[in-house]
Amino acid sequence: MATPMALPSSSSNFLSLPRTATHISFSPKSPVLYPKPSFSISSLASPDLDPSLPSNVHTFWQWLRQEGMVSSKTHVKPAIFPQGLGLATTKDLSKNQVVLEVPKRFWINPDAVTHSEIGNACSGLKPWVSVALFLIRENLKDDSRWRRYLDILPPQTDSTVFWSEEELAELQGTQLLSTTLNVKEYVKSEFLKVEEQILRRHNDLFPSPVTLDDFFWAFGILRSRAFSRLRGQNLVLIPFADLVNHSVSVTSEEHACEVKAPAGLFSWDVLFSLRSPTSVKAGEQVFIQYDLKKSNAELALDYGFIESKSDRNAYTLTFEIPESDPFFDDKLDIAETNGLGETAYFDIVLERPFPPAMLPFLRLLALGGTDAYLLESLFRNSIWGNLEMPVSRANEELVCQMVRNVCEAALSAYHTTIEEDEKLKEENLDSRLRIAVGIREGEKRVLQQLIKIFHDRELELDQLEYYQDRRLKDFGLCGEQTIDVGEGLFFVECGVRI
């Protein structure tokens, strides 16, 4: 299907949810098998396609040819692979060679909605909501311009938003479960607003009933197939191009761009140009990279698959400055000054360094007692730099305990152990159960890694250098007799206060 275009002019997410729910964006497709309706090969079959392909794929290919989307620069065609319907090369391809081009007039995006019959009714809606309604309406029309394209779209993917309650129960304890439930609730709330504001008021535009299932279908299509980060495009479906599948072996996201080129005998148009990120032999499948930065939870939510790479396993730690903290206002001011807030989220990736702001925020959160003098205005300009290194033994110990307590509580919520998950992975699981097992195992590995890191850190507390030690060095007073008076250090011999 489609890929999240990773171009220099990256665009922002088109679905914004509270960070407590999720922090995800639309991108391309999930490699699911497309429905294969029963049919008999007839004159509808295209001679250049495998005759065993479903009739709707043959009809789609004929439509592409009739509309001029198959040209001398088209070096791929639809074919069935283990990932589902994908793109097979018709010749040997070199790296970065163009494999197909799609004129802008065939793109499905907010501009297409604006210029359609429902454009005025959808004015003011979130872009993804308007495109979702457009897809639903076009799918209900037998004479839709995109009929041949819509007929090859899957009824659903393995995205967790389509899982049954029994399947979701396998995600017990995972962050993906809460994210999925929040997303489903969000989509439902958007549908209820659309139903009230648009559908009931425009029966002439939507004569056929539009259901919540229809809305989820459109949401799933956009989430799994929409191209993003394409110049000037935050959300766009591109027929034909969105058949391209994802591969873990592709390590570059630079595979597509907009070009101005001939789109007919006497016309020019903006074209979506898809290039192969690797060299490919004739008959093999062309792959792209959907998104190098997504975690397995995000891949499962967006596309309905996960990877075995360790750096796809992640867990989001959430910490909050409690309003009951006697230094709440000072701590919040310092956090906001440094780009954070009352609540901070830190994505921990297996075997990767911590986010740079995590330890400073945790030390700020733990700041109190005799260390509270660092919150005074005198230190305000330098405090964040000081928090990047250990403040005091008591502060660092509290940081370690906070992280360990959070991780141990999270681990207790899972209904299986890592060992049990590893054993299950050896069995012949269906695709959704395999995703669930992989997600919960990955999250637990991140949590166990955190527990070990901060347990080892506690064992080293006596060997660490703290703020007062660093200040002594700065003044060249190492070894002087000092008295800790809470607000600072008083040097007995010098009478110096810092």
Buried (B, 14 or more C-beta within 10 A) or exposed (E): BBBBBBBEEEBEBBBBBEEEBBBBBBBBBBBBEBEBEEBEEEEEBBEEBBEEBBBBBBBBBBBBBEBEBBEEEBBBBBBBBEBBBBBBBBEEBEEEBBBBBBBBEBBBBBBBBBEBEBBEBBEEBBBBBBBBBBBBBBBBEEEBBBBBBBBBBBEBBBBBBBBEEEBBEBBEBBBBBBBBBBBBEBBEEBBEEBBEEBBEEBEEBBEEEBEEEBBBBBBBBBBBBBBBBBEEBBBBBBBBBBBBBBBEEBEEBBBBBBEEEEBEEEEEBBBBBBBBBBEBEEEBBBBBBBBEEBBBBBBBBBBBBBBEEBBBBBBBBEBEBEEEBEBEEBBBBBBEEBEBEBEBBBBBBBEBEBBEBBBBBBBBBBBBEBBBBBBEEEBBEEBBEBBEBBBBEBBBBBBBEBBBEBBEEBBEEBEBEBEBBEEBEEEEBEBBEBBBBBBBBBBBBBBBBBBEBBEEBEEEBEEEEBBBBEBBEEEEBEEBEBEEEEEBBBBEEEEBEE
